[in-house]
Amino acid sequence: MTVSTVRSDYSTRGNDVLDVLEGEYVLISLPAQVEITLPRSNALRVLLQDPFETTLILEVSAWLGIANKYPEAKANRNYRAIRLSQDFPLETIGVMAKLTAALAQAGVSIMAYSTFKTDVVLVREWELAQALGALWDLRF
């Protein structure tokens, strides 16, 4: 996974770092009980399943390699991934709220998720600069 790190002046911002992951991502909706085999990749691969649907987030090239196996899929392209690479303890309150509030105030539509160690927001390609501007001065 290639990462482009975005940093501002640490004297005014602190230690937090935003990583813009390289590549274009696709958000895919599939039926709840579908069997998925994710392609091997060093890029971002996310599989979320609940009783109502399956959601995938893949780099476009990875999706194009398996899309024909899932004709029922609804896919939306042109997403970029922004990752907050600071490792917060699980007990930390409000990290995602702070990210999403700043993006909402800037009028940026997102798809967000958290992993054990980090938070990620997907934004449309054409809103990437606006999203980074909104997140630039956040302090955690």
Helices and strands as residue ranges (DSSP letters): E 3-6, H 10-13, E 18-30, E 45-49, E 54-59, H 60-66, G 67-69, E 74-84, H 95-105, E 110-114, E 119-124, G 125-127, H 128-135
